[in-house]
């Protein structure tokens, strides 16, 4: 696995309050950390399932970023794609991001439901 320097995290010096310095697009109202209040959500029966198709033959490598590891794809043949749900087109995937959390960091997760931390996340990119 390749090693890359740690740019962001959930610590005092690299936590959510500093992300906008490295990534200007992260400076907004709908950024991490979030707290989903289920009482304020609405079910939309018109939404279809989101589909992710993965073909292992498109895997280029695995990169350890320190805070996560990425499975990177070379998908010029559109075998690993995201489609369905609210998407009107099919999207090729460049990879998957799997966050690596230490037990201490699990208590400071970016995503919450009813103000309680959840330790699940998978980010296609």
C-alpha positions in Angstrom: 0.0 0.0 0.0 1.3 3.5 -0.9 1.6 6.0 2.0 0.5 9.7 1.6 0.8 12.5 4.1 -2.1 13.2 6.4 -3.8 16.5 5.3 -7.0 16.5 7.2 -8.6 14.6 10.1 -10.6 15.2 13.3 -7.8 16.5 15.5 -7.4 19.9 17.0 -5.0 21.1 14.3 -6.6 19.4 11.3 -10.3 19.0 12.2 -13.5 20.3 10.5 -12.9 23.8 11.6 -9.6 23.9 9.5 -10.8 22.0 6.4 -11.7 25.2 4.5 -8.1 26.3 4.6 -7.0 23.3 2.5 -10.2 22.9 0.6 -12.0 26.2 0.0 -15.1 24.4 -1.3 -15.5 22.9 2.2 -16.4 26.4 3.6 -20.2 26.3 3.6 -23.4 25.5 5.6 -23.8 22.0 4.4 -20.4 20.6 5.4 -19.2 18.1 8.0 -20.0 17.6 10.8 -23.7 17.0 10.1 -26.5 16.0 12.4 -29.4 14.3 10.6 -32.7 14.9 12.5 -34.9 12.0 11.4 -38.0 13.8 12.6 -37.3 16.5 10.1 -36.8 14.2 7.1 -39.4 13.2 4.4 -39.8 9.9 2.6 -39.8 10.2 -1.1 -41.4 7.1 -2.7 -40.4 8.2 -6.2 -36.7 7.7 -5.4 -35.3 4.5 -6.9 -32.4 2.4 -5.5 -28.9 3.7 -6.0 -26.8 1.1 -7.8 -23.0 0.6 -7.6 -21.5 -2.0 -9.9 -17.9 -3.0 -9.2 -15.6 -5.0 -11.5 -12.4 -6.1 -9.6 -10.5 -6.2 -12.9 -10.6 -2.3 -13.0 -8.7 -2.0 -9.8 -5.4 0.0 -10.2 -4.3 -0.1 -6.6 -4.9 0.6 -2.9 -3.5 3.8 -1.4 -3.2 4.4 2.4 -3.7 8.1 3.1 -3.3 7.7 6.9 -6.9 8.7 7.6 -8.4 6.4 5.0 -7.5 4.0 2.3 -8.6 4.3 -1.3 -9.3 1.6 -3.8 -8.5 3.3 -7.1 -10.0 2.2 -10.5 -9.0 2.6 -14.1 -12.5 2.3 -15.5 -12.3 3.5 -19.1 -14.7 0.6 -20.0 -17.5 1.7 -17.6 -17.6 -1.6 -15.6 -17.5 0.1 -12.2 -20.4 2.6 -12.3 -22.8 4.4 -10.1 -26.4 4.7 -11.4 -30.1 4.8 -10.4 -31.6 6.6 -7.4 -31.8 10.3 -8.1 -29.1 10.1 -10.9 -30.2 10.7 -14.4 -27.0 9.5 -15.9 -24.5 6.7 -15.2 -21.2 7.7 -13.6 -17.9 5.9 -13.9 -16.1 5.5 -10.6 -12.5 6.5 -10.0 -12.4 4.6 -6.7 -13.8 4.0 -3.2 -12.7 5.7 0.0 -12.8 3.7 3.3 -12.1 5.9 6.3 -9.9 4.5 9.0 -11.0 5.4 12.5 -9.4 4.9 15.9 -11.7 4.2 18.8 -11.1 7.7 20.2 -12.0 9.3 16.8 -15.2 7.2 16.6 -16.6 9.5 19.2 -16.0 12.5 17.0 -17.5 11.3 13.8 -18.5 13.8 11.1 -22.0 12.2 10.6 -24.6 12.0 13.3 -28.2 10.9 13.5 -30.2 12.5 16.4 -26.9 13.8 17.8 -25.4 10.3 18.1 -22.3 9.4 16.2 -22.5 6.6 13.6 -19.5 4.7 12.5 -20.5 3.9 9.0 -19.4 5.5 5.8 -18.3 4.6 2.3 -17.4 7.4 -0.2 -17.3 6.6 -3.9 -15.2 9.2 -5.8 
